[in-house]
Amino acid sequence: MVPSGIPKSWKPVGFPVDPQAARELREWLASGECSLNGMERDFRGADLSGGDFADSWFTQAVLAGVRFRGAIFYRADLQWADLTGADLTGADFVRANLDGAVLRSARLDGADMTKASLHGVDASGASFRGTRVMGSSLFGVDLRGADLTDAVLFQNTFKVTVDDSTVVRGLTGTVFGPITVCVGVASQELAGAELEAWIAERGGQVRVIPPRRPPRTSPA
């Protein structure tokens, strides 16, 4: 596990309103164990900024509106978690599993999502300003209305859905396409030079990497 640098004396700024979730959190803090089991718990109302949740489980947890500024989710499991409107500014999601999560209107500005997995994620209206998305897998991700200003991409699977309200100003890096662009009720798939041009017209500079071709085999 990557060292977090967060002292063991860390305490939440605010505990969840739900008694079961609050008890689970207090017991975890008292135990000194590395991983928190927050599966299916309701953490709404909590301020868990700066917490170290590496290798923890938040599968199907309700995290809507929770403050996680600067928190660490290294290798954490957040599958199907509801993070609607959560404040995840500067959070560490390196190698985290966010498949099926809801990130609607969440704030992930300056977050590190290196090698994270986001399959079937609703991130509509989310803010990814300055977010690092490096070697990650974004497959079937809804980015309509999302803000990717100054975000950095690097060789990501980038099969996402965007629209005219998706902000890509200052977006840089490399991706494997294609993406789906929605205009009203119509949609269009863009890849290669067309995708590069679409992003460039909106102030970004991204290079689309051609799909890898399987090696040729010699006839027997």
C-alpha positions in Angstrom: 0.0 0.0 0.0 1.2 3.5 -0.8 2.1 5.4 2.4 -0.5 8.0 3.0 1.3 10.4 5.4 -1.9 10.9 7.3 -1.4 10.6 11.0 -3.2 7.8 12.9 -4.7 10.5 15.2 -7.0 11.7 12.3 -10.6 12.2 13.3 -13.6 13.2 11.1 -14.6 16.8 11.1 -18.2 15.6 11.3 -19.8 12.1 11.7 -22.6 10.7 9.6 -26.2 11.4 10.7 -27.0 7.7 10.4 -26.3 6.0 13.8 -25.1 2.7 12.2 -22.7 4.4 9.9 -21.4 6.6 12.7 -20.9 3.6 15.0 -19.1 1.7 12.2 -16.8 4.7 11.7 -16.1 5.1 15.4 -15.3 1.4 15.8 -13.0 1.5 12.9 -11.1 4.5 14.3 -10.8 2.8 17.7 -9.6 -0.5 16.2 -6.6 1.0 14.3 -7.4 -1.3 11.4 -6.3 -0.1 8.0 -9.5 -0.7 6.0 -13.0 0.5 6.8 -16.0 -1.6 5.9 -18.6 1.0 4.9 -20.5 -1.3 2.5 -24.1 -0.2 2.1 -23.8 2.4 4.9 -25.3 5.8 4.7 -22.6 8.4 5.4 -24.6 11.5 4.5 -23.9 14.5 6.7 -20.3 13.5 7.3 -17.2 15.5 6.8 -14.4 13.0 6.3 -11.9 15.3 4.7 -8.3 14.2 5.0 -9.2 10.6 5.9 -7.2 7.6 4.8 -9.6 5.1 3.3 -7.0 3.0 1.3 -8.2 -0.5 0.6 -11.6 0.3 2.2 -15.0 -0.8 1.0 -17.8 1.6 0.2 -19.7 -0.7 -2.2 -23.3 0.6 -2.6 -22.7 3.1 0.2 -24.6 6.4 0.2 -22.0 9.2 0.2 -24.1 11.9 -1.4 -23.0 15.4 -0.3 -20.2 14.0 1.9 -17.0 16.1 2.2 -13.9 14.0 1.3 -11.5 16.8 0.5 -7.9 15.4 0.3 -9.1 11.9 1.3 -7.2 8.8 0.1 -9.1 6.0 -1.6 -6.1 4.1 -2.9 -7.4 0.7 -4.2 -10.7 1.4 -2.5 -13.9 -0.3 -3.7 -16.6 2.3 -4.4 -18.7 0.2 -6.8 -22.3 1.4 -7.1 -21.7 4.1 -4.4 -23.8 7.2 -4.6 -21.4 10.2 -4.6 -23.9 12.7 -5.9 -22.8 16.2 -5.0 -19.8 14.9 -2.9 -16.8 17.2 -2.4 -13.8 15.1 -3.5 -11.5 17.9 -4.2 -7.8 16.8 -4.2 -8.8 13.2 -3.4 -6.6 10.2 -4.2 -8.4 7.6 -6.3 -5.3 5.8 -7.6 -6.3 2.3 -8.6 -9.8 2.8 -7.1 -12.8 0.9 -8.4 -15.7 3.3 -9.2 -17.6 1.0 -11.5 -21.3 1.8 -11.5 -20.8 4.8 -9.1 -22.9 7.9 -9.3 -20.8 11.1 -9.5 -23.5 13.5 -10.6 -22.5 17.1 -9.7 -19.6 15.8 -7.6 -16.5 18.0 -7.3 -13.3 16.1 -8.1 -11.1 19.1 -8.9 -7.4 18.3 -8.6 -8.1 14.6 -7.8 -5.7 11.9 -8.9 -7.6 9.1 -10.7 -4.5 7.3 -12.1 -5.4 3.8 -13.1 -8.9 4.1 -11.7 -11.8 2.1 -13.1 -14.9 3.9 -14.1 -17.3 1.7 -16.0 -21.0 2.7 -16.3 -20.5 5.8 -14.3 -22.9 8.8 -14.2 -20.7 11.8 -13.9 -23.0 14.3 -15.5 -22.5 17.8 -14.2 -19.4 16.8 -12.3 -16.3 19.0 -12.0 -12.9 17.5 -13.0 -11.0 20.8 -13.1 -7.2 19.9 -13.1 -7.9 16.2 -12.4 -5.3 13.7 -13.4 -6.8 10.8 -15.3 -3.9 8.6 -16.2 -4.0 5.1 -17.6 -7.6 4.9 -16.4 -10.6 3.1 -17.9 -13.6 5.2 -18.6 -16.1 3.0 -20.4 -19.7 4.1 -20.7 -19.2 7.2 -18.6 -21.8 10.1 -18.8 -19.9 13.4 -18.9 -22.7 15.5 -20.2 -22.4 18.9 -18.6 -19.2 18.0 -16.9 -16.3 20.4 -16.5 -12.9 19.0 -17.6 -11.0 22.3 -17.6 -7.3 21.8 -17.4 -7.7 18.0 -16.7 -4.8 15.8 -17.8 -5.4 12.5 -19.7 -2.9 9.8 -20.5 -3.7 6.7 -22.6 -7.1 6.3 -21.1 -9.9 4.2 -22.6 -12.2 7.1 -23.1 -15.6 5.8 -24.3 -17.7 8.6 -22.8 -20.8 10.6 -23.7 -20.5 14.4 -23.8 -22.7 17.3 -25.1 -22.3 21.0 -25.9 -22.3 21.9 -22.2 -19.3 19.6 -21.5 -16.3 21.9 -20.9 -12.9 20.7 -22.3 -11.0 24.0 -22.2 -7.4 23.3 -21.4 -7.9 19.5 -21.5 -4.6 17.9 -22.6 -3.1 14.4 -23.0 -3.8 11.2 -24.9 -6.9 8.9 -25.2 -8.2 5.9 -26.9 -11.6 6.9 -28.4 -14.3 7.0 -29.5 -16.7 9.4 -27.7 -20.4 10.0 -28.2 -21.5 13.6 -28.7 -25.1 14.3 -28.0 -26.8 17.3 -29.7 -30.5 17.5 -28.6 -32.0 14.0 -29.3 -29.3 13.1 -31.8 -25.9 11.7 -31.2 -22.7 11.2 -33.1 -19.7 9.1 -32.5 -16.3 10.8 -32.9 -12.8 9.2 -33.1 -9.4 9.9 -34.5 -8.9 13.3 -36.2 -12.6 14.2 -35.8 -12.4 13.8 -32.0 -9.2 15.8 -31.9 -10.8 18.6 -33.9 -13.9 18.6 -31.7 -11.8 19.1 -28.6 -9.5 21.6 -30.2 -12.5 23.8 -31.3 -13.4 24.0 -27.6 -10.0 24.9 -26.3 -8.4 21.5 -25.5 -5.5 19.7 -27.1 -5.8 15.9 -27.0 -4.2 13.3 -29.2 -6.3 10.3 -30.0 -4.3 7.1 -30.1 -5.3 4.6 -32.8 -6.6 1.2 -31.4 -4.0 -1.4 -30.8 -4.0 -4.0 -33.6 -3.4 -7.6 -32.7 0.0 -9.0 -33.9 0.0 -10.7 -37.2 0.5 -14.5 -37.1 2.5 -16.3 -39.6 0.7 -19.1 -41.6 1.4 -22.6 -40.4 
